[in-house]
Amino acid sequence: MHTLSLRTFGLAALGAFSAFGLSAAAVAEDSFPTRPITMVVPFPPGGGGDAQGRLLALKLGEKLGQSVVIDNRPGAGTAIGAAFVANAKPDGYTLLMSSASTYTLNPAIRKSLPYDPVKSFEPIGIVSRVGLVMLANPAVPVNNVKELAAAAKAAPDKYAYASFGSGTSSHFAAEMALQAIGVKLMHVPYKGSGPAMTDLIGGQVPFSFDTVTAALPQIKAGKVKAIAITTMNRSPLLPAVPTFAESGYPAAVLDSWGMVVAPRGLPPAVHAKLEKALAETIADPAVRKGFADQGVEARFVDSAKAAAHLEAELPLMRAIAARANIQPE
């Protein structure tokens, strides 16, 4: 009888302790966040991705009631920062703000990555989109997609295009568009948008693919001309520039997007708080203006739709990479 009582007491105590543990965990989730959050940006300080991350972090912190601190971890085509977050504790205190390069482009061309774009992360939401535009030197006698197709087919080995790097969004956008049109231009990869734009303006290359962000000042200055944009709809920043889709090539649709993710396995209550705060952040007028000033559209896509977008884009990018033999730098 005595033994039974002790056993019963022990089981009761264990049950109470377990209940206490579950209760404590629930309280921690409900009170989240109780300390600063780290947002990893896998780009060096000073660039566009860093600037967007800092603007986002400032307002997200205000919505959550805790500071969000930027941690720049550049390198390996964003893989260093992504791997750090993939291996972090899934408690909501470590986030990753990165572009499509991390989630769909790197996995399409790199056989080995220190993270899985689907299994390692859970999306909190897509936060931004920016179109890519085909540009030409003003002296090139091509002003639209129809003229491009005719010129490239008449002289298959004459023309080349610049990208801001092998395996980047500009490279993928170019190959998607050219495959849709049915022409091939020689690819000239550069180490960044700046050098590619300089050579396009100088006439060293006749065409290039770049972001609307980088192209806008040069288009306005008349130093380059825009042929077409790779988004589904025209950009509000370049309303006079037609899309490849409306030019007869609906398969040539690709934009560069930014997404905030967390390590997979967040407590549902924490995920819900982060997603709600992120949606409110993107709706904030100061954030929308700050993004627009950089030529980027602030647009929130919830976590479920973001996950679906990622899974749909991955096989598409792998197919483009295979057809064009896109290799990492």
C-alpha positions in Angstrom: 0.0 0.0 0.0 2.8 2.3 0.9 4.7 1.5 -2.3 1.5 2.1 -4.3 1.0 5.5 -2.6 4.6 6.5 -3.4 4.2 5.4 -7.0 0.9 7.3 -7.3 2.5 10.4 -5.8 5.4 10.1 -8.2 3.2 9.8 -11.2 1.1 12.7 -10.0 4.2 14.8 -9.4 5.5 13.9 -12.9 2.2 14.8 -14.4 2.1 18.1 -12.6 5.7 18.9 -13.7 4.8 18.0 -17.3 1.8 20.2 -17.1 3.9 23.0 -15.6 6.4 22.6 -18.5 3.7 22.8 -21.1 2.1 25.7 -19.3 5.4 27.6 -19.2 6.0 26.9 -22.9 2.5 28.3 -23.7 3.2 31.4 -21.6 6.5 31.9 -23.4 4.8 31.6 -26.8 2.0 34.0 -25.8 4.5 36.6 -24.4 6.7 36.4 -27.5 8.9 38.3 -28.1 10.6 39.0 -24.7 14.0 39.9 -26.1 15.6 41.3 -29.3 15.2 39.3 -32.6 18.0 38.8 -35.0 17.3 39.2 -38.7 20.1 37.8 -40.9 20.7 39.5 -44.2 23.0 37.5 -46.4 24.4 40.5 -48.2 27.1 43.0 -47.3 26.2 46.3 -45.6 25.3 49.2 -47.8 23.6 47.4 -50.7 20.0 47.3 -51.7 19.2 44.1 -49.9 20.8 45.5 -46.7 18.9 48.7 -46.9 15.6 47.0 -47.4 16.4 44.6 -44.5 17.2 47.5 -42.2 14.0 49.4 -43.0 12.0 46.3 -42.5 13.7 45.5 -39.2 13.1 48.9 -37.8 9.3 48.8 -38.4 8.9 45.1 -37.6 10.5 45.8 -34.2 8.0 48.6 -33.6 5.1 46.3 -34.4 6.5 43.5 -32.1 7.6 45.7 -29.3 11.1 44.4 -29.4 14.1 45.6 -31.4 15.0 43.6 -34.5 18.8 43.6 -35.1 20.4 43.1 -38.5 23.2 40.6 -38.7 25.0 40.8 -42.1 26.3 37.4 -43.1 27.3 37.6 -46.8 29.1 35.0 -48.9 28.7 31.9 -51.0 25.8 33.4 -53.0 23.8 34.0 -49.7 24.4 30.4 -48.6 26.4 31.3 -45.5 23.6 33.4 -44.0 20.9 30.9 -45.0 22.8 28.0 -43.4 23.1 30.0 -40.2 19.4 30.5 -40.0 18.6 27.0 -41.1 20.6 25.7 -38.1 19.2 28.2 -35.6 16.7 27.3 -32.9 13.1 27.5 -34.2 11.9 29.9 -31.6 11.2 33.0 -33.6 14.3 34.9 -32.5 16.3 34.3 -35.7 14.9 35.2 -39.1 16.3 35.4 -42.6 15.5 38.2 -45.1 16.7 37.2 -48.5 15.9 37.2 -52.2 14.8 34.5 -54.6 18.5 33.7 -55.1 18.5 31.9 -51.8 15.3 30.0 -52.2 15.0 29.1 -55.9 18.0 30.1 -57.9 20.9 28.6 -55.8 19.0 25.3 -55.5 18.5 25.2 -59.2 22.2 25.3 -60.0 24.1 24.1 -56.9 24.1 20.4 -56.2 25.2 20.8 -52.7 23.9 23.5 -50.3 24.1 23.7 -46.5 20.3 24.1 -46.4 17.1 22.9 -48.1 15.0 25.7 -49.4 11.8 23.9 -48.5 12.6 21.7 -45.5 14.9 24.0 -43.7 12.7 27.1 -43.6 9.1 28.1 -43.1 8.1 31.3 -44.8 6.7 34.1 -42.8 5.8 36.1 -46.0 7.0 37.6 -49.2 7.7 41.3 -48.6 8.9 42.8 -51.9 9.0 42.3 -55.6 11.1 44.0 -58.3 10.9 43.4 -62.0 13.8 42.7 -64.3 14.1 44.6 -67.6 15.9 44.0 -70.9 18.0 47.0 -71.8 19.8 48.1 -74.9 22.4 50.6 -75.8 20.7 53.6 -77.5 22.7 53.0 -80.7 21.4 49.4 -81.2 18.7 49.3 -83.8 16.3 47.3 -81.6 13.4 49.0 -79.8 11.0 46.2 -78.9 10.7 42.4 -78.6 9.6 41.9 -82.2 12.6 43.8 -83.5 14.9 41.8 -81.1 13.6 38.5 -82.4 14.1 39.6 -86.0 17.6 40.9 -85.4 18.7 37.9 -83.4 17.4 35.4 -85.9 18.9 37.3 -88.9 22.4 37.3 -87.2 22.5 34.5 -84.7 26.1 35.1 -83.6 26.1 38.9 -83.6 24.5 39.9 -80.3 25.4 39.4 -76.6 23.8 40.4 -73.4 25.3 41.2 -70.0 24.0 40.0 -66.6 25.2 40.9 -63.2 26.5 37.5 -62.6 26.2 33.8 -63.6 23.3 32.2 -61.9 21.8 35.5 -60.7 18.2 36.6 -61.3 19.3 38.7 -64.3 20.8 35.6 -65.9 17.7 33.5 -65.2 15.4 36.2 -66.4 17.4 36.6 -69.6 17.4 32.9 -70.4 13.7 32.5 -69.7 12.9 35.4 -72.1 15.3 34.3 -74.8 14.1 30.7 -74.6 10.5 31.9 -74.9 11.3 34.0 -78.0 13.4 31.2 -79.5 16.7 33.1 -79.9 20.1 32.8 -78.3 22.4 35.6 -77.4 25.9 35.1 -76.0 25.9 35.6 -72.2 28.5 37.9 -70.7 28.5 37.7 -66.9 29.8 40.6 -64.8 30.7 40.9 -61.2 27.7 43.0 -60.2 25.2 45.4 -61.8 27.5 48.4 -61.8 30.2 47.1 -64.2 27.5 45.6 -66.5 25.7 48.9 -66.7 28.9 50.8 -67.4 29.7 48.5 -70.3 26.2 48.7 -71.7 26.3 52.5 -71.6 29.7 52.5 -73.2 28.6 50.1 -76.0 30.9 47.2 -75.1 27.7 45.0 -74.9 24.6 45.8 -76.9 22.0 44.4 -74.4 21.7 43.6 -70.7 19.2 42.3 -68.2 19.0 44.2 -64.9 16.6 45.1 -62.1 14.2 48.0 -62.5 15.9 49.5 -59.5 19.3 49.7 -61.2 17.9 50.6 -64.6 15.5 53.4 -63.8 18.1 56.3 -63.3 19.9 55.3 -66.6 16.6 55.0 -68.5 15.5 58.5 -67.3 18.9 59.9 -68.2 18.6 58.5 -71.8 21.8 56.5 -71.4 20.1 53.2 -72.1 16.7 52.2 -73.5 14.2 49.6 -72.2 13.0 46.8 -74.5 10.6 44.9 -72.2 10.1 43.9 -68.6 9.8 40.4 -67.3 6.9 40.9 -64.9 3.3 39.9 -65.6 2.1 43.5 -65.5 3.8 46.7 -66.4 5.9 48.3 -63.6 4.4 51.5 -62.1 7.9 52.9 -62.2 8.2 52.2 -66.0 4.6 52.5 -67.2 5.6 53.0 -70.9 7.7 49.8 -71.0 5.8 46.7 -72.3 6.1 43.3 -70.7 7.4 40.3 -72.6 4.0 38.7 -71.8 2.0 41.4 -73.7 4.6 41.3 -76.4 3.5 37.7 -77.2 5.6 35.7 -74.8 3.6 34.8 -71.6 6.1 32.3 -70.5 8.7 35.0 -70.0 7.5 36.1 -66.5 10.0 36.3 -63.7 10.7 38.9 -61.0 13.0 39.1 -58.1 11.3 38.8 -54.7 12.3 39.1 -51.1 11.0 36.8 -48.4 11.3 36.6 -44.6 11.6 33.0 -43.3 12.4 31.3 -40.0 13.9 27.9 -39.2 11.3 25.3 -39.7 9.4 24.2 -36.6 8.2 27.5 -35.1 5.5 27.3 -32.4 2.2 28.2 -34.2 1.5 31.1 -31.9 4.9 32.6 -32.6 4.5 32.1 -36.3 1.1 33.8 -36.2 2.5 36.8 -34.3 5.4 37.2 -36.7 3.2 36.9 -39.8 0.7 39.5 -38.5 3.5 41.9 -37.5 5.2 41.5 -40.9 1.9 42.1 -42.8 1.4 45.3 -40.7 5.0 46.3 -41.4 4.6 46.1 -45.2 1.3 48.1 -45.0 3.2 50.9 -43.2 3.4 54.0 -45.4 7.0 54.7 -44.4 8.1 51.2 -45.5 6.2 51.4 -48.7 7.8 54.7 -49.5 11.3 53.5 -48.5 11.0 50.5 -50.8 9.6 52.6 -53.6 12.5 55.0 -53.3 14.8 52.1 -54.1 12.7 51.0 -57.1 11.1 48.1 -55.2 7.5 47.3 -54.7 6.5 46.5 -51.1 3.9 43.8 -51.4 3.0 41.3 -48.7 2.1 37.7 -49.6 1.1 35.5 -46.7 3.0 32.4 -45.6 0.8 29.8 -47.2 0.9 31.5 -50.6 4.6 32.2 -50.2 5.3 28.5 -49.6 3.2 27.6 -52.7 5.1 30.2 -54.8 8.4 28.8 -53.7 7.5 25.2 -54.5 6.1 26.2 -57.9 9.1 28.3 -58.9 11.8 25.7 -57.9 11.1 23.2 -60.7 10.7 26.1 -63.2 14.1 27.5 -62.4 15.7 24.0 -62.5 14.3 23.5 -66.0 15.6 26.9 -67.2 19.0 26.1 -65.7 19.1 22.7 -67.4 18.2 24.1 -70.9 20.6 27.0 -70.7 23.3 25.1 -68.8 23.5 27.8 -66.2 26.4 27.2 -63.8 27.3 28.9 -60.5 30.2 31.3 -60.6 
